[in-house]
Structures are given as C-alpha cells and as structure tokens.
Amino acid sequence: MWYNKLSKSAENTGVKSRMVIFEGISKRYGSHQALEEVSFTLKKGQVLGLLGQNGAGKSTAMNIMTGCLAATKGRVLIDGHDVLLEPRAARRMIGYLPEAAPLYDEMTVRGYLRFACELKEVEKKHIAGHVQQIAEKTGLQDVLNRKIGNLSKGYRQRVGIAQALCGAPDVIILDEPTAGLDPSQASELRALIRSLQGEHTVIFSSHILSEVQSVCDRVMILHHGKVLCDSGLEELKKRENKLRAVIACGEGTLLPALHSLEKIKKVEVIRGGEPGTTQVLLTVSEEGAERELFTLLCAMQAPLLRLQAQEKSLEEIFLQTIGENI
C-alpha cells in the first residue's frame, strides 16, 4: 500500500542505515546558547532516549529536527532530505508528538486522524483503512467516533501518538509522551512505544529515567545545550559496574589488598555482616575484574562466599554525569 512505499524508497537510496543525521547543530536566542555543536546519527529502527534537566535543550533539538525551528548553525537530514531545503520530503518522513499534543477537541478521533492523514498526503482511497490500522495499533478502536474533548488524558495521548503515526513515517519523535498520566496509563503507553521499535526510528524525551531505561536502546544526555553522553544503554551501564562481595576475611587484611587491584576503582565496606566476614561494594571499570579478584583471594586463602553484580541504574548514571559538569 501507499504508506509502505516510503521506507522501500529509503532502502533503494542506500541511506536506511542513517535515518537521522543531526550535524553540528547550534541554536542561539539572543545571548542564550540553547544548543552548541550537537551532532548525532540514528540508524533505522533505533530508539533514542533524550535526557536532560529543564532548559537542557531537548525540546529545542526536537523542534529543529522536525523543521518547526531553524538552527543558527548546522543541518538536519531525515532519510537524506534536509529539513530546511527539502521540508516537504523531510516532514513526510516524520511523525511528531510535542509535549502539548496538537488536538482539536471538537473533532471526533476518526475525523482528526483522517485530517492528519490528508496533511501527510495519504491517498484518499487508503485513508479509511490506514486510520483503522492505526486505531488498532494504538487501542483507539472503541473511541473512534467520540469527540476528542470528551476523552481522558490517557486516550488523548494515544490520539496524539496516533496522529504521529499517520502516513507511516519512518521517524517518530515523542516529547514527554507520558507526562501527566497515571501509572496504568503510562505503562500502557510505554508498551505502545516499545511496539514501534524496529519498525520506526524513535526519539523519545522523558524526565522519568526508569521509563527511558525500559523503552530505549540508546541514551543521550544534554546539559546546557551540550552533549555530555551518547551511548548504547547496555554499554553505558557496563562502563562502571559494581560487585557486591562477601569474603571470609577481616577488614584489616582485606581492604589494603583490594585497593591494590588495578581494575577496582573504589571499595566501600557494608556494615552489619556476619562475624568473621567482610562485605564490600566494589566499583569496577573494566572486564576481567572478577578474575583479578578471584586470583587475589585465592592467593590470600580468603574464601569468597558470595559475589553479585550490580549494574548502575540510569538515574545514577544521569546524576553522576550531570554532577560532574555543574
């Protein structure tokens, strides 16, 4: 059908591996530098979590990416199309849900989605089927004939995501999509966003770090308009892991030995353990720390009673990254 042709065209151009190119973007409002030399690329099917405190530049970056705002410097390419030089072609590839969903309360859900399809230039003969397909994907089948103004916050957000899916865009941009939802509604919406993975390239902004951790496979941290971190989520969590160990050895002998190990960056003693044992939390930064620890303890004849890996949460990583740059 029509709304599958765009992605096939992208494959034929040979650029499907770089669906989004954000190149050297800077944005200045008078004396305020909102973004400074921000660059990244996104492959087809990736889900990027965009993190940052209020005023970090997240919404500015999204508005520039969608062509709603012009950058002071740099360029954005969507599937090879410059958003400023080829706005029509670029915007056809994008579905956007801003923080305040652009809904018309007097319209029915069906009428609004038909309107969104017309704006995305879906062929008229395909609109009815396309709307039905999107409604099924977003759980809106039962409210298609209801006025948007009469819907709950959760359903309104679903309608916002549904309009972003109209025209089957390859790139979906979601700015705080679960803001103001109750836990049940937010959970349902996260499941919906996860269902987009692989089929669409998704850029997802949220203040709820556990939400980003559950939805995204890549994370970017913005701070005062600069990129502090851009990494795969699993790679990011493995940069500095922790090991919780219970060792049958006294502190006086054990701690100096642990501090001597090259791959252990920090040793924290956890009080309240069993007599004759020492419980420690070890911060490690490289692979092979466990082997180094085992070798040491064997040489000391100090039995290792328990060893448990403890990955850093995304919240810990975020706070540490921001804290180092304040």
NUMAR-955436 format. One record per residue (C-alpha): x, y, z. Coordinates in Angstrom, 2 decimals. Layout:
R       c1       c2       c3
R        X        Y        Z
...
! end
This chain:
R       c1       c2       c3
R     0.00     0.00     0.00
R     0.99     3.67    -0.37
R     2.14     4.12     3.19
R     4.76     1.36     2.85
R     6.43     2.84    -0.21
R     8.42     5.48     1.63
R    10.53     3.02     3.58
R    11.17     0.98     0.44
R    12.35     4.12    -1.29
R    14.75     4.78     1.59
R    16.23     1.31     1.15
R    16.80     1.97    -2.54
R    18.75     5.15    -1.80
R    21.22     3.27     0.39
R    20.75     5.60     3.38
R    18.50     3.43     5.51
R    21.38     2.84     7.94
R    21.44     6.58     8.74
R    17.81     7.64     9.02
R    18.56    10.79    11.04
R    21.68    12.96    10.74
R    21.90    15.85    13.22
R    25.06    17.64    12.15
R    26.80    20.41    14.11
R    23.56    21.99    15.30
R    23.75    25.20    17.30
R    20.83    27.41    18.32
R    21.10    30.84    19.92
R    18.29    33.01    21.28
R    19.93    36.42    21.64
R    22.64    35.91    24.24
R    21.34    32.49    25.29
R    23.02    29.44    23.70
R    20.29    26.77    23.68
R    22.31    24.19    21.71
R    26.03    24.12    20.94
R    27.56    21.92    18.23
R    25.22    18.98    18.82
R    25.81    16.06    16.44
R    24.48    12.51    16.27
R    23.17     9.97    13.80
R    20.41     7.41    14.21
R    20.08     4.16    12.34
R    16.78     2.80    11.13
R    14.89     1.09    13.95
R    16.85     2.63    16.85
R    15.11     4.12    19.90
R    16.97     7.11    21.37
R    16.20     8.40    24.86
R    16.89    12.12    25.11
R    17.64    13.14    28.71
R    18.37    16.43    30.39
R    17.18    18.85    33.04
R    14.66    21.58    32.23
R    16.32    24.00    29.83
R    18.91    21.47    28.65
R    17.84    21.88    25.01
R    15.75    18.73    24.45
R    12.63    20.40    23.04
R    14.76    22.82    21.00
R    16.56    19.87    19.42
R    13.24    18.17    18.61
R    11.76    21.33    17.11
R    14.82    21.77    14.90
R    14.65    18.12    13.87
R    11.05    18.49    12.74
R    11.68    21.75    10.89
R     9.50    23.75    13.31
R    12.53    25.81    14.30
R    15.56    26.87    12.26
R    19.02    26.21    13.64
R    21.55    29.03    13.93
R    24.17    26.66    12.54
R    24.29    23.10    11.19
R    21.83    20.91     9.32
R    19.41    18.03     9.84
R    18.86    15.27     7.30
R    15.93    12.87     7.50
R    16.50     9.90     5.20
R    18.83    12.12     3.17
R    16.42    15.09     2.97
R    17.44    18.42     4.50
R    14.57    19.61     6.74
R    15.04    23.23     5.62
R    15.95    22.78     1.96
R    13.50    19.90     1.31
R    10.86    20.46     4.00
R     8.02    18.63     2.30
R    10.03    15.46     1.64
R    11.63    15.53     5.10
R     8.42    16.14     7.03
R     6.69    13.33     5.18
R     9.17    11.02     6.90
R     8.47    12.42    10.40
R     5.72    11.85    12.95
R     5.86    14.31    15.85
R     4.12    14.42    19.21
R     5.10    17.63    21.05
R     4.70    17.88    24.82
R     1.33    19.59    24.35
R    -0.47    17.32    21.88
R    -1.96    19.33    18.95
R    -5.54    18.09    19.31
R    -8.86    19.59    18.19
R   -11.40    18.93    20.93
R   -14.45    19.50    18.73
R   -13.40    16.79    16.24
R   -14.02    13.08    16.58
R   -10.98    10.81    16.81
R   -11.75     9.38    13.36
R   -12.19    12.84    11.82
R    -8.98    14.09    13.37
R    -6.94    11.12    12.17
R    -8.41    11.46     8.67
R    -7.38    15.13     8.75
R    -3.84    14.14     9.84
R    -3.65    11.61     7.01
R    -4.64    14.29     4.49
R    -1.89    16.55     5.80
R     0.58    13.68     5.35
R    -0.69    13.24     1.77
R    -2.03     9.72     2.20
R    -4.04     8.80    -0.90
R    -7.76     9.25    -0.25
R    -8.60     5.67    -1.17
R    -6.25     4.41     1.56
R    -7.21     6.81     4.37
R   -10.08     4.79     5.87
R    -8.02     1.61     6.06
R    -4.97     3.47     7.33
R    -6.97     5.13    10.13
R    -8.41     1.77    11.15
R    -4.95     0.20    11.19
R    -3.55     2.99    13.38
R    -6.56     2.84    15.72
R    -5.96    -0.87    16.28
R    -2.27    -0.31    16.93
R    -2.92     2.48    19.46
R    -6.01     0.96    21.13
R    -8.45     3.59    19.86
R   -10.96     1.34    18.07
R   -13.70     1.90    20.68
R   -13.43     5.70    20.71
R   -13.09     6.49    17.00
R   -16.49     8.18    16.91
R   -16.12    10.08    20.18
R   -15.14    13.75    20.40
R   -11.54    14.27    21.49
R   -12.65    16.83    24.08
R   -14.56    14.09    25.94
R   -11.60    11.71    26.23
R    -9.42    11.03    29.27
R    -5.82    12.24    29.40
R    -4.58     8.74    28.58
R    -6.74     8.43    25.48
R    -5.81    11.96    24.38
R    -2.14    10.95    24.48
R    -2.96     7.86    22.43
R    -4.64    10.10    19.86
R    -1.50    12.26    19.84
R     0.68     9.24    19.10
R    -1.83     8.03    16.51
R    -1.58    11.31    14.58
R     2.22    10.95    14.68
R     1.83     7.53    13.01
R    -0.34     8.85    10.19
R     1.38     8.41     6.84
R     3.60     5.64     8.29
R     6.62     7.92     8.88
R     9.98     6.26     9.39
R    10.94     8.66    12.20
R     8.73     9.14    15.29
R     9.59    12.00    17.69
R     7.87    11.98    21.11
R     8.35    14.82    23.61
R     7.34    13.76    27.15
R     4.55    11.46    25.87
R     3.60    10.08    29.32
R     3.57    13.43    31.17
R     0.50    13.73    33.39
R    -0.62    10.12    33.00
R    -1.40     7.81    35.90
R     0.87     4.73    36.35
R    -1.50     2.42    34.49
R    -1.89     4.76    31.53
R     1.87     5.41    31.42
R     2.59     1.67    31.42
R     0.21     1.09    28.51
R     1.75     3.97    26.58
R     5.29     2.63    27.17
R     4.19    -0.74    25.80
R     2.84     1.04    22.73
R     6.13     2.90    22.22
R     8.09    -0.35    22.59
R     5.94    -1.85    19.84
R     7.28     0.81    17.45
R    10.87    -0.36    17.91
R    12.44    -1.82    14.79
R     9.62    -0.63    12.54
R    10.33     3.05    13.21
R    13.29     5.14    14.34
R    12.07     6.69    17.60
R    13.37     9.71    19.53
R    11.86     9.80    22.98
R    12.21    12.53    25.61
R    11.23    11.96    29.24
R    12.01    13.13    32.76
R    11.23     9.63    34.07
R    14.57     7.85    33.80
R    13.21     4.38    34.57
R    10.85     4.91    31.64
R    13.70     5.67    29.26
R    15.59     2.65    30.58
R    12.63     0.37    29.82
R    11.93     1.74    26.34
R    15.18     2.91    24.72
R    18.28     1.13    23.42
R    20.40     4.29    23.25
R    20.70     7.31    25.55
R    21.86    10.88    25.00
R    22.30    13.31    27.89
R    22.09    17.03    27.14
R    23.25    19.65    29.64
R    23.19    23.39    28.95
R    22.88    22.66    25.23
R    25.88    20.31    25.03
R    26.04    16.53    24.65
R    27.61    15.02    27.76
R    26.93    11.41    26.88
R    25.77     9.46    23.81
R    25.89     5.71    24.20
R    24.04     2.45    23.84
R    22.11     1.74    27.03
R    23.78    -1.59    27.75
R    27.23    -0.18    27.01
R    26.51     2.78    29.28
R    25.51     0.58    32.20
R    28.64    -1.53    31.80
R    31.07     1.39    31.90
R    31.21     1.37    35.65
R    29.60    -1.65    37.29
R    29.59    -2.66    40.91
R    30.20    -6.03    42.55
R    28.82    -6.87    45.97
R    31.09    -9.44    47.65
R    31.07   -11.27    50.97
R    34.55   -12.53    51.84
R    35.67   -14.65    54.78
R    38.46   -12.32    55.85
R    38.93    -9.43    58.26
R    38.89    -5.81    57.05
R    42.43    -5.08    58.22
R    43.96    -7.64    55.89
R    41.42    -7.49    53.07
R    40.94    -3.77    52.34
R    44.59    -2.87    51.54
R    44.75    -5.86    49.20
R    41.55    -4.83    47.38
R    42.78    -1.26    46.99
R    45.88    -2.59    45.23
R    43.91    -4.17    42.38
R    44.17    -2.26    39.10
R    40.63    -2.90    37.88
R    38.87    -1.95    41.10
R    38.28     1.80    41.28
R    36.55     2.05    44.64
R    36.00    -0.14    47.72
R    33.06     0.52    50.08
R    32.55    -1.52    53.24
R    28.97    -2.58    54.02
R    28.49    -2.89    57.77
R    26.38    -5.42    59.61
R    27.69    -8.62    58.06
R    28.33   -11.98    59.68
R    31.21   -12.25    62.18
R    34.49   -13.18    60.53
R    33.41   -11.84    57.13
R    33.73    -8.54    55.29
R    31.02    -7.34    52.92
R    32.18    -4.85    50.30
R    30.80    -2.98    47.32
R    33.45    -2.83    44.59
R    33.27    -0.30    41.76
R    34.91    -1.81    38.68
R    35.50    -0.19    35.28
R    36.92    -2.95    33.13
R    36.17    -6.52    32.13
R    38.26    -9.04    33.99
R    37.82    -7.50    37.44
R    36.21   -10.71    38.71
R    39.20   -12.80    37.58
R    41.58   -10.33    39.23
R    39.55   -10.56    42.45
R    39.44   -14.37    42.41
R    43.21   -14.56    41.87
R    43.86   -12.25    44.82
R    41.54   -14.10    47.19
R    42.99   -17.49    46.24
R    46.48   -16.21    47.00
R    45.23   -14.85    50.35
R    43.31   -18.07    51.07
R    40.27   -15.92    51.77
R    37.08   -17.72    50.64
R    34.64   -15.75    48.51
R    31.23   -16.57    50.00
R    29.01   -14.50    47.68
R    29.50   -12.32    44.61
R    26.71   -10.40    42.93
R    26.94    -7.97    40.02
R    25.07    -4.69    40.48
R    24.67    -2.54    37.38
R    24.19     1.18    37.83
R    20.70     2.47    37.23
R    20.17     5.06    34.54
R    19.25     7.53    37.29
R    22.65     7.03    38.95
R    24.44     7.44    35.61
R    22.46    10.60    34.80
R    23.03    12.25    38.18
R    26.74    11.41    38.10
R    27.13    12.76    34.55
R    25.28    15.98    35.34
R    27.06    16.36    38.69
R    30.49    16.18    37.05
R    29.57    19.08    34.77
R    27.94    21.52    37.20
! end
